[in-house]
């Protein structure tokens, strides 16, 4: 009988440790900052076409479509982008939020800025939910020869 009790105890311990993993998986962020294209190729012409080559990418990390109503992106200088109230990001997809002006679609949103947002020398992007809580952030520093960062 002692062997049966030991086996039952091991099985209970394995089951308990497996259930402890589940909350950590559930805590994974629904949305995350996937990357930032902060220094588009070429000269900074400040044209809308060139400003739109600068963007931040936001990924839905879940298996279901999710609303970004009330969510915002903020940089270190307090430039703020608010997601459209009806915008829904499909499961396991990424949306690019371009700095300039343009027509929003399922995979491309536009900040509407007439100037660059993301500093070439380094910056911090924060994705905040409707309660103003930081969901994810990405900080980068200038690196010679690099124009984008994966977060």
N, CA, C and O atoms as a GROMACS GRO file, in nm:
protein
  604
    1UNK      N    1   0.080  -0.120   0.000
    1UNK     CA    2   0.000   0.000   0.000
    1UNK      C    3   0.084   0.127   0.000
    1UNK      O    4   0.043   0.225  -0.062
    2UNK      N    5   0.200   0.130   0.065
    2UNK     CA    6   0.277   0.253   0.065
    2UNK      C    7   0.310   0.298  -0.078
    2UNK      O    8   0.315   0.419  -0.104
    3UNK      N    9   0.333   0.204  -0.171
    3UNK     CA   10   0.363   0.240  -0.309
    3UNK      C   11   0.243   0.308  -0.375
    3UNK      O   12   0.260   0.404  -0.450
    4UNK      N   13   0.122   0.260  -0.347
    4UNK     CA   14   0.001   0.320  -0.403
    4UNK      C   15  -0.018   0.462  -0.352
    4UNK      O   16  -0.056   0.552  -0.427
    5UNK      N   17   0.010   0.483  -0.221
    5UNK     CA   18  -0.003   0.617  -0.166
    5UNK      C   19   0.100   0.712  -0.227
    5UNK      O   20   0.069   0.827  -0.256
    6UNK      N   21   0.222   0.661  -0.247
    6UNK     CA   22   0.327   0.744  -0.308
    6UNK      C   23   0.288   0.781  -0.451
    6UNK      O   24   0.306   0.896  -0.491
    7UNK      N   25   0.236   0.685  -0.527
    7UNK     CA   26   0.194   0.712  -0.665
    7UNK      C   27   0.080   0.812  -0.667
    7UNK      O   28   0.079   0.903  -0.750
    8UNK      N   29  -0.016   0.797  -0.577
    8UNK     CA   30  -0.127   0.890  -0.570
    8UNK      C   31  -0.077   1.030  -0.532
    8UNK      O   32  -0.126   1.130  -0.585
    9UNK      N   33   0.020   1.035  -0.441
    9UNK     CA   34   0.076   1.165  -0.401
    9UNK      C   35   0.149   1.232  -0.516
    9UNK      O   36   0.138   1.354  -0.534
   10UNK      N   37   0.224   1.155  -0.594
   10UNK     CA   38   0.294   1.210  -0.710
   10UNK      C   39   0.194   1.259  -0.813
   10UNK      O   40   0.210   1.368  -0.869
   11UNK      N   41   0.091   1.180  -0.838
   11UNK     CA   42  -0.012   1.220  -0.935
   11UNK      C   43  -0.080   1.349  -0.890
   11UNK      O   44  -0.107   1.437  -0.973
   12UNK      N   45  -0.108   1.361  -0.762
   12UNK     CA   46  -0.172   1.483  -0.710
   12UNK      C   47  -0.079   1.603  -0.726
   12UNK      O   48  -0.123   1.712  -0.761
   13UNK      N   49   0.051   1.582  -0.699
   13UNK     CA   50   0.148   1.690  -0.713
   13UNK      C   51   0.160   1.734  -0.859
   13UNK      O   52   0.167   1.854  -0.886
   14UNK      N   53   0.163   1.640  -0.952
   14UNK     CA   54   0.170   1.672  -1.094
   14UNK      C   55   0.045   1.749  -1.136
   14UNK      O   56   0.055   1.850  -1.206
   15UNK      N   57  -0.072   1.703  -1.093
   15UNK     CA   58  -0.196   1.771  -1.126
   15UNK      C   59  -0.197   1.912  -1.069
   15UNK      O   60  -0.238   2.006  -1.138
   16UNK      N   61  -0.153   1.928  -0.947
   16UNK     CA   62  -0.151   2.060  -0.882
   16UNK      C   63  -0.056   2.154  -0.956
   16UNK      O   64  -0.088   2.271  -0.975
   17UNK      N   65   0.061   2.104  -0.997
   17UNK     CA   66   0.155   2.191  -1.067
   17UNK      C   67   0.101   2.228  -1.204
   17UNK      O   68   0.126   2.338  -1.253
   18UNK      N   69   0.027   2.139  -1.268
   18UNK     CA   70  -0.032   2.170  -1.398
   18UNK      C   71  -0.138   2.278  -1.384
   18UNK      O   72  -0.150   2.365  -1.471
   19UNK      N   73  -0.214   2.274  -1.277
   19UNK     CA   74  -0.317   2.376  -1.260
   19UNK      C   75  -0.255   2.510  -1.223
   19UNK      O   76  -0.317   2.614  -1.247
   20UNK      N   77  -0.136   2.511  -1.167
   20UNK     CA   78  -0.070   2.637  -1.136
   20UNK      C   79  -0.022   2.707  -1.263
   20UNK      O   80  -0.009   2.829  -1.262
   21UNK      N   81   0.004   2.634  -1.370
   21UNK     CA   82   0.050   2.692  -1.495
   21UNK      C   83  -0.063   2.766  -1.565
   21UNK      O   84  -0.039   2.868  -1.629
   22UNK      N   85  -0.185   2.717  -1.554
   22UNK     CA   86  -0.298   2.775  -1.627
   22UNK      C   87  -0.317   2.924  -1.601
   22UNK      O   88  -0.335   2.999  -1.697
   23UNK      N   89  -0.314   2.972  -1.475
   23UNK     CA   90  -0.332   3.116  -1.455
   23UNK      C   91  -0.223   3.200  -1.522
   23UNK      O   92  -0.253   3.310  -1.570
   24UNK      N   93  -0.100   3.153  -1.527
   24UNK     CA   94   0.007   3.227  -1.593
   24UNK      C   95  -0.022   3.240  -1.742
   24UNK      O   96   0.000   3.345  -1.801
   25UNK      N   97  -0.072   3.133  -1.804
   25UNK     CA   98  -0.107   3.140  -1.945
   25UNK      C   99  -0.223   3.236  -1.966
   25UNK      O  100  -0.225   3.310  -2.064
   26UNK      N  101  -0.318   3.236  -1.876
   26UNK     CA  102  -0.432   3.325  -1.887
   26UNK      C  103  -0.389   3.471  -1.872
   26UNK      O  104  -0.456   3.560  -1.924
   27UNK      N  105  -0.278   3.495  -1.803
   27UNK     CA  106  -0.230   3.630  -1.781
   27UNK      C  107  -0.155   3.687  -1.902
   27UNK      O  108  -0.120   3.805  -1.901
   28UNK      N  109  -0.130   3.607  -2.004
   28UNK     CA  110  -0.061   3.656  -2.123
   28UNK      C  111  -0.142   3.772  -2.182
   28UNK      O  112  -0.264   3.765  -2.188
   29UNK      N  113  -0.074   3.879  -2.225
   29UNK     CA  114  -0.148   3.994  -2.277
   29UNK      C  115  -0.227   3.960  -2.402
   29UNK      O  116  -0.181   3.886  -2.489
   30UNK      N  117  -0.348   4.016  -2.409
   30UNK     CA  118  -0.431   3.995  -2.528
   30UNK      C  119  -0.371   4.068  -2.647
   30UNK      O  120  -0.371   4.016  -2.759
   31UNK      N  121  -0.320   4.188  -2.622
   31UNK     CA  122  -0.257   4.268  -2.727
   31UNK      C  123  -0.113   4.294  -2.687
   31UNK      O  124  -0.082   4.303  -2.569
   32UNK      N  125  -0.026   4.306  -2.786
   32UNK     CA  126   0.112   4.341  -2.758
   32UNK      C  127   0.167   4.427  -2.869
   32UNK      O  128   0.120   4.423  -2.983
   33UNK      N  129   0.268   4.505  -2.835
   33UNK     CA  130   0.340   4.583  -2.935
   33UNK      C  131   0.438   4.488  -3.001
   33UNK      O  132   0.528   4.436  -2.936
   34UNK      N  133   0.421   4.466  -3.131
   34UNK     CA  134   0.506   4.372  -3.203
   34UNK      C  135   0.634   4.438  -3.252
   34UNK      O  136   0.738   4.373  -3.260
   35UNK      N  137   0.628   4.567  -3.285
   35UNK     CA  138   0.746   4.636  -3.333
   35UNK      C  139   0.718   4.780  -3.369
   35UNK      O  140   0.604   4.824  -3.373
   36UNK      N  141   0.827   4.853  -3.396
   36UNK     CA  142   0.817   4.994  -3.435
   36UNK      C  143   0.914   5.019  -3.549
   36UNK      O  144   1.033   4.990  -3.538
   37UNK      N  145   0.863   5.074  -3.659
   37UNK     CA  146   0.946   5.124  -3.769
   37UNK      C  147   0.964   5.272  -3.741
   37UNK      O  148   0.878   5.353  -3.774
   38UNK      N  149   1.077   5.308  -3.680
   38UNK     CA  150   1.095   5.445  -3.631
   38UNK      C  151   1.178   5.534  -3.722
   38UNK      O  152   1.176   5.656  -3.706
   39UNK      N  153   1.251   5.478  -3.816
   39UNK     CA  154   1.336   5.558  -3.905
   39UNK      C  155   1.320   5.508  -4.048
   39UNK      O  156   1.401   5.427  -4.094
   40UNK      N  157   1.217   5.555  -4.120
   40UNK     CA  158   1.196   5.509  -4.257
   40UNK      C  159   1.316   5.540  -4.345
   40UNK      O  160   1.388   5.638  -4.322
   41UNK      N  161   1.338   5.457  -4.445
   41UNK     CA  162   1.450   5.475  -4.538
   41UNK      C  163   1.439   5.609  -4.610
   41UNK      O  164   1.330   5.659  -4.635
   42UNK      N  165   1.553   5.665  -4.642
   42UNK     CA  166   1.557   5.790  -4.717
   42UNK      C  167   1.560   5.912  -4.627
   42UNK      O  168   1.561   5.903  -4.504
   43UNK      N  169   1.561   6.027  -4.694
   43UNK     CA  170   1.566   6.155  -4.624
   43UNK      C  171   1.430   6.185  -4.560
   43UNK      O  172   1.326   6.153  -4.618
   44UNK      N  173   1.432   6.246  -4.442
   44UNK     CA  174   1.308   6.286  -4.375
   44UNK      C  175   1.249   6.406  -4.449
   44UNK      O  176   1.284   6.520  -4.421
   45UNK      N  177   1.159   6.378  -4.542
   45UNK     CA  178   1.101   6.483  -4.627
   45UNK      C  179   0.978   6.548  -4.564
   45UNK      O  180   0.934   6.653  -4.610
   46UNK      N  181   0.923   6.489  -4.463
   46UNK     CA  182   0.802   6.534  -4.394
   46UNK      C  183   0.679   6.534  -4.486
   46UNK      O  184   0.580   6.602  -4.458
   47UNK      N  185   0.686   6.460  -4.595
   47UNK     CA  186   0.567   6.442  -4.677
   47UNK      C  187   0.481   6.334  -4.612
   47UNK      O  188   0.533   6.250  -4.539
   48UNK      N  189   0.352   6.337  -4.637
   48UNK     CA  190   0.263   6.236  -4.577
   48UNK      C  191   0.306   6.096  -4.618
   48UNK      O  192   0.301   6.003  -4.536
   49UNK      N  193   0.346   6.079  -4.744
   49UNK     CA  194   0.389   5.946  -4.791
   49UNK      C  195   0.507   5.895  -4.709
   49UNK      O  196   0.511   5.778  -4.673
   50UNK      N  197   0.603   5.982  -4.679
   50UNK     CA  198   0.720   5.939  -4.602
   50UNK      C  199   0.686   5.922  -4.454
   50UNK      O  200   0.734   5.828  -4.390
   51UNK      N  201   0.604   6.010  -4.401
   51UNK     CA  202   0.563   5.998  -4.260
   51UNK      C  203   0.489   5.866  -4.238
   51UNK      O  204   0.500   5.806  -4.131
   52UNK      N  205   0.413   5.821  -4.338
   52UNK     CA  206   0.339   5.695  -4.325
   52UNK      C  207   0.428   5.571  -4.332
   52UNK      O  208   0.381   5.460  -4.306
   53UNK      N  209   0.555   5.589  -4.366
   53UNK     CA  210   0.649   5.476  -4.362
   53UNK      C  211   0.694   5.450  -4.218
   53UNK      O  212   0.758   5.349  -4.191
   54UNK      N  213   0.660   5.540  -4.129
   54UNK     CA  214   0.685   5.522  -3.986
   54UNK      C  215   0.557   5.466  -3.925
   54UNK      O  216   0.448   5.517  -3.949
   55UNK      N  217   0.571   5.359  -3.844
   55UNK     CA  218   0.452   5.296  -3.786
   55UNK      C  219   0.488   5.212  -3.665
   55UNK      O  220   0.604   5.179  -3.641
   56UNK      N  221   0.385   5.180  -3.589
   56UNK     CA  222   0.395   5.085  -3.477
   56UNK      C  223   0.298   4.971  -3.508
   56UNK      O  224   0.189   4.995  -3.560
   57UNK      N  225   0.337   4.850  -3.478
   57UNK     CA  226   0.250   4.735  -3.504
   57UNK      C  227   0.198   4.676  -3.373
   57UNK      O  228   0.273   4.655  -3.278
   58UNK      N  229   0.067   4.651  -3.371
   58UNK     CA  230  -0.002   4.596  -3.254
   58UNK      C  231  -0.059   4.461  -3.294
   58UNK      O  232  -0.125   4.449  -3.397
   59UNK      N  233  -0.035   4.360  -3.212
   59UNK     CA  234  -0.079   4.223  -3.242
   59UNK      C  235  -0.185   4.176  -3.144
   59UNK      O  236  -0.174   4.197  -3.023
   60UNK      N  237  -0.290   4.110  -3.199
   60UNK     CA  238  -0.388   4.039  -3.118
   60UNK      C  239  -0.329   3.902  -3.092
   60UNK      O  240  -0.310   3.824  -3.185
   61UNK      N  241  -0.299   3.873  -2.970
   61UNK     CA  242  -0.230   3.750  -2.930
   61UNK      C  243  -0.326   3.636  -2.899
   61UNK      O  244  -0.283   3.532  -2.850
   62UNK      N  245  -0.454   3.653  -2.927
   62UNK     CA  246  -0.554   3.553  -2.890
   62UNK      C  247  -0.611   3.482  -3.013
   62UNK      O  248  -0.576   3.513  -3.127
   63UNK      N  249  -0.697   3.387  -2.987
   63UNK     CA  250  -0.761   3.311  -3.095
   63UNK      C  251  -0.900   3.365  -3.128
   63UNK      O  252  -0.979   3.297  -3.194
   64UNK      N  253  -0.930   3.486  -3.082
   64UNK     CA  254  -1.062   3.545  -3.112
   64UNK      C  255  -1.046   3.694  -3.145
   64UNK      O  256  -0.952   3.758  -3.099
   65UNK      N  257  -1.137   3.748  -3.225
   65UNK     CA  258  -1.130   3.891  -3.255
   65UNK      C  259  -1.159   3.972  -3.129
   65UNK      O  260  -1.244   3.934  -3.048
   66UNK      N  261  -1.089   4.084  -3.113
   66UNK     CA  262  -1.105   4.166  -2.992
   66UNK      C  263  -1.116   4.314  -3.027
   66UNK      O  264  -1.051   4.362  -3.120
   67UNK      N  265  -1.198   4.384  -2.953
   67UNK     CA  266  -1.216   4.528  -2.971
   67UNK      C  267  -1.102   4.605  -2.904
   67UNK      O  268  -1.054   4.567  -2.797
   68UNK      N  269  -1.061   4.712  -2.969
   68UNK     CA  270  -0.962   4.803  -2.910
   68UNK      C  271  -1.028   4.934  -2.867
   68UNK      O  272  -0.961   5.037  -2.855
   69UNK      N  273  -1.157   4.931  -2.844
   69UNK     CA  274  -1.232   5.049  -2.801
   69UNK      C  275  -1.172   5.101  -2.670
   69UNK      O  276  -1.158   5.027  -2.573
   70UNK      N  277  -1.138   5.229  -2.668
   70UNK     CA  278  -1.082   5.290  -2.549
   70UNK      C  279  -0.931   5.273  -2.535
   70UNK      O  280  -0.871   5.334  -2.446
   71UNK      N  281  -0.869   5.192  -2.619
   71UNK     CA  282  -0.724   5.171  -2.612
   71UNK      C  283  -0.652   5.288  -2.677
   71UNK      O  284  -0.708   5.356  -2.764
   72UNK      N  285  -0.528   5.309  -2.634
   72UNK     CA  286  -0.448   5.417  -2.691
   72UNK      C  287  -0.302   5.377  -2.694
   72UNK      O  288  -0.258   5.286  -2.624
   73UNK      N  289  -0.226   5.447  -2.777
   73UNK     CA  290  -0.080   5.434  -2.785
   73UNK      C  291  -0.023   5.568  -2.744
   73UNK      O  292  -0.072   5.673  -2.786
   74UNK      N  293   0.081   5.565  -2.663
   74UNK     CA  294   0.143   5.689  -2.614
   74UNK      C  295   0.295   5.674  -2.626
   74UNK      O  296   0.350   5.568  -2.597
   75UNK      N  297   0.362   5.781  -2.669
   75UNK     CA  298   0.508   5.780  -2.672
   75UNK      C  299   0.562   5.859  -2.552
   75UNK      O  300   0.484   5.910  -2.471
   76UNK      N  301   0.695   5.868  -2.541
   76UNK     CA  302   0.757   5.934  -2.426
   76UNK      C  303   0.725   6.084  -2.420
   76UNK      O  304   0.728   6.143  -2.312
   77UNK      N  305   0.696   6.145  -2.535
   77UNK     CA  306   0.665   6.289  -2.540
   77UNK      C  307   0.514   6.315  -2.525
   77UNK      O  308   0.468   6.426  -2.546
   78UNK      N  309   0.440   6.211  -2.489
   78UNK     CA  310   0.295   6.219  -2.466
   78UNK      C  311   0.213   6.245  -2.592
   78UNK      O  312   0.103   6.300  -2.584
   79UNK      N  313   0.266   6.207  -2.710
   79UNK     CA  314   0.180   6.201  -2.828
   79UNK      C  315   0.087   6.083  -2.805
   79UNK      O  316   0.132   5.977  -2.763
   80UNK      N  317  -0.042   6.100  -2.832
   80UNK     CA  318  -0.139   5.994  -2.803
   80UNK      C  319  -0.222   5.963  -2.927
   80UNK      O  320  -0.272   6.053  -2.995
   81UNK      N  321  -0.236   5.834  -2.954
   81UNK     CA  322  -0.325   5.786  -3.060
   81UNK      C  323  -0.436   5.706  -2.994
   81UNK      O  324  -0.409   5.616  -2.914
   82UNK      N  325  -0.562   5.737  -3.028
   82UNK     CA  326  -0.677   5.662  -2.978
   82UNK      C  327  -0.729   5.572  -3.089
   82UNK      O  328  -0.754   5.619  -3.200
   83UNK      N  329  -0.746   5.445  -3.059
   83UNK     CA  330  -0.803   5.353  -3.158
   83UNK      C  331  -0.948   5.392  -3.186
   83UNK      O  332  -1.019   5.437  -3.095
   84UNK      N  333  -0.993   5.375  -3.311
   84UNK     CA  334  -1.134   5.404  -3.342
   84UNK      C  335  -1.224   5.319  -3.253
   84UNK      O  336  -1.193   5.202  -3.228
   85UNK      N  337  -1.335   5.373  -3.204
   85UNK     CA  338  -1.420   5.300  -3.109
   85UNK      C  339  -1.481   5.172  -3.163
   85UNK      O  340  -1.520   5.084  -3.086
   86UNK      N  341  -1.489   5.159  -3.295
   86UNK     CA  342  -1.548   5.037  -3.353
   86UNK      C  343  -1.443   4.941  -3.406
   86UNK      O  344  -1.477   4.840  -3.467
   87UNK      N  345  -1.313   4.972  -3.383
   87UNK     CA  346  -1.208   4.887  -3.442
   87UNK      C  347  -1.196   4.755  -3.368
   87UNK      O  348  -1.182   4.751  -3.245
   88UNK      N  349  -1.200   4.646  -3.445
   88UNK     CA  350  -1.183   4.510  -3.393
   88UNK      C  351  -1.066   4.447  -3.466
   88UNK      O  352  -1.063   4.446  -3.590
   89UNK      N  353  -0.970   4.396  -3.392
   89UNK     CA  354  -0.853   4.330  -3.450
   89UNK      C  355  -0.878   4.180  -3.453
   89UNK      O  356  -0.905   4.118  -3.350
   90UNK      N  357  -0.868   4.123  -3.572
   90UNK     CA  358  -0.893   3.979  -3.588
   90UNK      C  359  -0.793   3.897  -3.508
   90UNK      O  360  -0.685   3.945  -3.472
   91UNK      N  361  -0.830   3.774  -3.482
   91UNK     CA  362  -0.746   3.682  -3.405
   91UNK      C  363  -0.610   3.663  -3.471
   91UNK      O  364  -0.601   3.647  -3.593
   92UNK      N  365  -0.507   3.664  -3.390
   92UNK     CA  366  -0.370   3.636  -3.434
   92UNK      C  367  -0.327   3.720  -3.554
   92UNK      O  368  -0.253   3.672  -3.640
   93UNK      N  369  -0.374   3.843  -3.560
   93UNK     CA  370  -0.333   3.933  -3.668
   93UNK      C  371  -0.270   4.059  -3.609
   93UNK      O  372  -0.279   4.085  -3.488
   94UNK      N  373  -0.208   4.135  -3.697
   94UNK     CA  374  -0.138   4.257  -3.658
   94UNK      C  375  -0.193   4.374  -3.737
   94UNK      O  376  -0.224   4.362  -3.855
   95UNK      N  377  -0.206   4.487  -3.671
   95UNK     CA  378  -0.245   4.612  -3.738
   95UNK      C  379  -0.126   4.708  -3.731
   95UNK      O  380  -0.060   4.718  -3.628
   96UNK      N  381  -0.101   4.778  -3.841
   96UNK     CA  382   0.001   4.881  -3.843
   96UNK      C  383  -0.067   5.015  -3.820
   96UNK      O  384  -0.163   5.049  -3.890
   97UNK      N  385  -0.018   5.090  -3.723
   97UNK     CA  386  -0.068   5.225  -3.699
   97UNK      C  387   0.037   5.320  -3.756
   97UNK      O  388   0.141   5.345  -3.696
   98UNK      N  389   0.006   5.372  -3.876
   98UNK     CA  390   0.097   5.462  -3.946
   98UNK      C  391   0.089   5.601  -3.883
   98UNK      O  392  -0.017   5.642  -3.835
   99UNK      N  393   0.199   5.672  -3.883
   99UNK     CA  394   0.206   5.802  -3.819
   99UNK      C  395   0.125   5.909  -3.893
   99UNK      O  396   0.065   5.995  -3.828
  100UNK      N  397   0.123   5.906  -4.025
  100UNK     CA  398   0.058   6.010  -4.103
  100UNK      C  399  -0.091   5.993  -4.121
  100UNK      O  400  -0.159   5.930  -4.040
  101UNK      N  401  -0.140   6.053  -4.230
  101UNK     CA  402  -0.283   6.052  -4.260
  101UNK      C  403  -0.314   5.947  -4.366
  101UNK      O  404  -0.230   5.918  -4.452
  102UNK      N  405  -0.433   5.890  -4.358
  102UNK     CA  406  -0.475   5.790  -4.456
  102UNK      C  407  -0.612   5.737  -4.423
  102UNK      O  408  -0.679   5.786  -4.332
  103UNK      N  409  -0.653   5.636  -4.497
  103UNK     CA  410  -0.786   5.576  -4.478
  103UNK      C  411  -0.769   5.446  -4.399
  103UNK      O  412  -0.697   5.356  -4.441
  104UNK      N  413  -0.836   5.438  -4.285
  104UNK     CA  414  -0.828   5.320  -4.199
  104UNK      C  415  -0.886   5.197  -4.268
  104UNK      O  416  -0.982   5.206  -4.344
  105UNK      N  417  -0.823   5.082  -4.238
  105UNK     CA  418  -0.872   4.952  -4.287
  105UNK      C  419  -0.848   4.849  -4.176
  105UNK      O  420  -0.806   4.884  -4.066
  106UNK      N  421  -0.875   4.724  -4.206
  106UNK     CA  422  -0.860   4.617  -4.106
  106UNK      C  423  -0.716   4.600  -4.060
  106UNK      O  424  -0.692   4.559  -3.946
  107UNK      N  425  -0.619   4.630  -4.147
  107UNK     CA  426  -0.479   4.606  -4.114
  107UNK      C  427  -0.393   4.732  -4.110
  107UNK      O  428  -0.274   4.726  -4.078
  108UNK      N  429  -0.454   4.847  -4.142
  108UNK     CA  430  -0.380   4.973  -4.143
  108UNK      C  431  -0.465   5.083  -4.082
  108UNK      O  432  -0.576   5.110  -4.128
  109UNK      N  433  -0.412   5.146  -3.978
  109UNK     CA  434  -0.476   5.260  -3.915
  109UNK      C  435  -0.382   5.380  -3.927
  109UNK      O  436  -0.262   5.362  -3.948
  110UNK      N  437  -0.436   5.501  -3.914
  110UNK     CA  438  -0.356   5.622  -3.936
  110UNK      C  439  -0.371   5.718  -3.819
  110UNK      O  440  -0.482   5.754  -3.780
  111UNK      N  441  -0.258   5.758  -3.763
  111UNK     CA  442  -0.250   5.847  -3.648
  111UNK      C  443  -0.303   5.986  -3.684
  111UNK      O  444  -0.368   6.052  -3.603
  112UNK      N  445  -0.273   6.029  -3.806
  112UNK     CA  446  -0.319   6.160  -3.852
  112UNK      C  447  -0.220   6.272  -3.824
  112UNK      O  448  -0.256   6.390  -3.833
  113UNK      N  449  -0.098   6.238  -3.789
  113UNK     CA  450   0.003   6.339  -3.757
  113UNK      C  451   0.065   6.396  -3.885
  113UNK      O  452   0.078   6.326  -3.986
  114UNK      N  453   0.101   6.522  -3.880
  114UNK     CA  454   0.172   6.586  -3.990
  114UNK      C  455   0.322   6.584  -3.969
  114UNK      O  456   0.396   6.645  -4.046
  115UNK      N  457   0.367   6.515  -3.866
  115UNK     CA  458   0.510   6.506  -3.837
  115UNK      C  459   0.541   6.368  -3.781
  115UNK      O  460   0.451   6.293  -3.742
  116UNK      N  461   0.670   6.335  -3.776
  116UNK     CA  462   0.714   6.206  -3.724
  116UNK      C  463   0.686   6.199  -3.574
  116UNK      O  464   0.692   6.301  -3.504
  117UNK      N  465   0.656   6.081  -3.524
  117UNK     CA  466   0.628   6.060  -3.381
  117UNK      C  467   0.745   5.989  -3.314
  117UNK      O  468   0.792   6.033  -3.209
  118UNK      N  469   0.792   5.880  -3.374
  118UNK     CA  470   0.891   5.793  -3.310
  118UNK      C  471   1.031   5.848  -3.332
  118UNK      O  472   1.075   5.862  -3.446
  119UNK      N  473   1.100   5.880  -3.223
  119UNK     CA  474   1.232   5.940  -3.230
  119UNK      C  475   1.337   5.841  -3.278
  119UNK      O  476   1.340   5.726  -3.233
  120UNK      N  477   1.422   5.887  -3.368
  120UNK     CA  478   1.530   5.802  -3.419
  120UNK      C  479   1.636   5.775  -3.311
  120UNK      O  480   1.709   5.676  -3.320
  121UNK      N  481   1.643   5.860  -3.212
  121UNK     CA  482   1.744   5.847  -3.106
  121UNK      C  483   1.700   5.755  -2.992
  121UNK      O  484   1.780   5.721  -2.905
  122UNK      N  485   1.573   5.715  -2.993
  122UNK     CA  486   1.518   5.628  -2.889
  122UNK      C  487   1.386   5.682  -2.839
  122UNK      O  488   1.361   5.803  -2.843
  123UNK      N  489   1.302   5.594  -2.793
  123UNK     CA  490   1.169   5.633  -2.748
  123UNK      C  491   1.108   5.517  -2.670
  123UNK      O  492   1.165   5.408  -2.663
  124UNK      N  493   0.993   5.542  -2.611
  124UNK     CA  494   0.916   5.438  -2.544
  124UNK      C  495   0.772   5.447  -2.593
  124UNK      O  496   0.711   5.553  -2.590
  125UNK      N  497   0.720   5.334  -2.637
  125UNK     CA  498   0.579   5.324  -2.677
  125UNK      C  499   0.506   5.249  -2.567
  125UNK      O  500   0.555   5.149  -2.514
  126UNK      N  501   0.387   5.298  -2.535
  126UNK     CA  502   0.303   5.231  -2.435
  126UNK      C  503   0.166   5.205  -2.496
  126UNK      O  504   0.105   5.295  -2.554
  127UNK      N  505   0.120   5.082  -2.484
  127UNK     CA  506  -0.016   5.047  -2.523
  127UNK      C  507  -0.099   5.044  -2.395
  127UNK      O  508  -0.069   4.968  -2.303
  128UNK      N  509  -0.202   5.128  -2.390
  128UNK     CA  510  -0.285   5.140  -2.269
  128UNK      C  511  -0.428   5.099  -2.300
  128UNK      O  512  -0.479   5.124  -2.409
  129UNK      N  513  -0.492   5.037  -2.202
  129UNK     CA  514  -0.631   4.995  -2.220
  129UNK      C  515  -0.727   5.109  -2.186
  129UNK      O  516  -0.684   5.222  -2.158
  130UNK      N  517  -0.856   5.080  -2.188
  130UNK     CA  518  -0.957   5.183  -2.163
  130UNK      C  519  -0.954   5.236  -2.020
  130UNK      O  520  -1.012   5.342  -1.992
  131UNK      N  521  -0.889   5.166  -1.929
  131UNK     CA  522  -0.873   5.212  -1.791
  131UNK      C  523  -0.740   5.284  -1.770
  131UNK      O  524  -0.702   5.315  -1.657
  132UNK      N  525  -0.670   5.312  -1.881
  132UNK     CA  526  -0.542   5.381  -1.881
  132UNK      C  527  -0.428   5.297  -1.822
  132UNK      O  528  -0.323   5.351  -1.788
  133UNK      N  529  -0.448   5.167  -1.811
  133UNK     CA  530  -0.343   5.078  -1.762
  133UNK      C  531  -0.252   5.038  -1.877
  133UNK      O  532  -0.298   5.014  -1.989
  134UNK      N  533  -0.122   5.032  -1.850
  134UNK     CA  534  -0.026   4.991  -1.953
  134UNK      C  535  -0.038   4.840  -1.973
  134UNK      O  536  -0.018   4.762  -1.880
  135UNK      N  537  -0.071   4.801  -2.095
  135UNK     CA  538  -0.086   4.661  -2.132
  135UNK      C  539   0.048   4.606  -2.180
  135UNK      O  540   0.084   4.492  -2.150
  136UNK      N  541   0.121   4.689  -2.256
  136UNK     CA  542   0.252   4.650  -2.306
  136UNK      C  543   0.330   4.778  -2.333
  136UNK      O  544   0.272   4.885  -2.352
  137UNK      N  545   0.462   4.766  -2.334
  137UNK     CA  546   0.545   4.881  -2.370
  137UNK      C  547   0.668   4.832  -2.443
  137UNK      O  548   0.706   4.715  -2.432
  138UNK      N  549   0.730   4.922  -2.516
  138UNK     CA  550   0.851   4.890  -2.592
  138UNK      C  551   0.942   5.012  -2.587
  138UNK      O  552   0.904   5.121  -2.629
  139UNK      N  553   1.062   4.992  -2.535
  139UNK     CA  554   1.162   5.099  -2.528
  139UNK      C  555   1.277   5.060  -2.619
  139UNK      O  556   1.322   4.946  -2.617
  140UNK      N  557   1.325   5.155  -2.697
  140UNK     CA  558   1.439   5.128  -2.784
  140UNK      C  559   1.536   5.246  -2.777
  140UNK      O  560   1.499   5.358  -2.742
  141UNK      N  561   1.661   5.218  -2.812
  141UNK     CA  562   1.766   5.318  -2.823
  141UNK      C  563   1.820   5.315  -2.965
  141UNK      O  564   1.805   5.215  -3.036
  142UNK      N  565   1.882   5.423  -3.006
  142UNK     CA  566   1.941   5.429  -3.139
  142UNK      C  567   2.054   5.327  -3.152
  142UNK      O  568   2.137   5.313  -3.062
  143UNK      N  569   2.054   5.257  -3.263
  143UNK     CA  570   2.161   5.163  -3.296
  143UNK      C  571   2.200   5.191  -3.441
  143UNK      O  572   2.113   5.190  -3.529
  144UNK      N  573   2.327   5.216  -3.467
  144UNK     CA  574   2.372   5.247  -3.602
  144UNK      C  575   2.332   5.135  -3.698
  144UNK      O  576   2.357   5.017  -3.672
  145UNK      N  577   2.270   5.175  -3.808
  145UNK     CA  578   2.231   5.079  -3.910
  145UNK      C  579   2.095   5.015  -3.888
  145UNK      O  580   2.050   4.935  -3.970
  146UNK      N  581   2.029   5.048  -3.777
  146UNK     CA  582   1.896   4.990  -3.750
  146UNK      C  583   1.791   5.099  -3.764
  146UNK      O  584   1.810   5.212  -3.720
  147UNK      N  585   1.678   5.064  -3.826
  147UNK     CA  586   1.570   5.161  -3.848
  147UNK      C  587   1.439   5.116  -3.785
  147UNK      O  588   1.341   5.190  -3.785
  148UNK      N  589   1.438   4.995  -3.732
  148UNK     CA  590   1.316   4.939  -3.673
  148UNK      C  591   1.356   4.851  -3.556
  148UNK      O  592   1.471   4.809  -3.543
  149UNK      N  593   1.258   4.824  -3.472
  149UNK     CA  594   1.282   4.738  -3.357
  149UNK      C  595   1.167   4.639  -3.344
  149UNK      O  596   1.051   4.675  -3.364
  150UNK      N  597   1.201   4.516  -3.310
  150UNK     CA  598   1.101   4.415  -3.276
  150UNK      C  599   1.088   4.417  -3.125
  150UNK      O  600   1.187   4.412  -3.053
  151UNK      N  601   0.967   4.425  -3.078
  151UNK     CA  602   0.945   4.437  -2.933
  151UNK      C  603   0.912   4.302  -2.871
  151UNK      O  604   0.890   4.294  -2.750
   0.00000   0.00000   0.00000
